Amino acid sequence: MRTIKEELIWLNELESFEEAKEKISEWIGKYNRLYVHSALGYLS
């Protein structure tokens, strides 16, 4: 698993703070759907 910096920030030239907020929000949503979480009993 890579970090948000490796998967999003370093690979994209974000034009504005608003664009960054939108892309980060999308990335977090994707992360929460795809990766299992120990606090949830290893469920996604």
C-alpha positions as CSV (number, residue, x, y, z in Angstrom):
1,M,0.0,0.0,0.0
2,R,1.3,3.4,-0.9
3,T,0.7,6.7,0.8
4,I,-1.5,9.5,-0.3
5,K,1.6,11.5,-1.1
6,E,2.9,8.7,-3.3
7,E,-0.4,7.9,-5.0
8,L,-1.8,11.4,-5.4
9,I,0.2,14.5,-4.4
10,W,3.6,13.6,-6.0
11,L,1.9,12.3,-9.2
12,N,-0.4,15.3,-9.9
13,E,0.1,19.0,-10.4
14,L,-2.8,20.4,-8.5
15,E,-3.9,23.8,-9.7
16,S,-5.7,25.1,-6.6
17,F,-6.5,24.5,-3.0
18,E,-10.1,23.6,-4.1
19,E,-8.8,21.0,-6.6
20,A,-6.5,19.5,-3.9
21,K,-9.4,19.2,-1.5
22,E,-11.6,17.5,-4.1
23,K,-8.8,15.0,-5.1
24,I,-7.9,14.2,-1.5
25,S,-11.5,13.6,-0.7
26,E,-11.9,11.2,-3.6
27,W,-8.7,9.4,-2.7
28,I,-9.8,9.0,0.9
29,G,-13.1,7.5,-0.3
30,K,-11.3,5.1,-2.6
31,Y,-8.9,4.1,0.2
32,N,-11.8,3.4,2.6
33,R,-13.6,1.2,0.0
34,L,-10.6,-0.8,-1.1
35,Y,-8.4,-1.4,1.9
36,V,-9.3,-3.5,4.9
37,H,-9.2,-1.9,8.4
38,S,-8.1,-3.7,11.6
39,A,-10.4,-1.5,13.7
40,L,-13.3,-3.0,11.7
41,G,-12.2,-6.6,12.1
42,Y,-10.4,-6.4,8.7
43,L,-13.5,-5.5,6.8
44,S,-13.4,-2.8,4.1
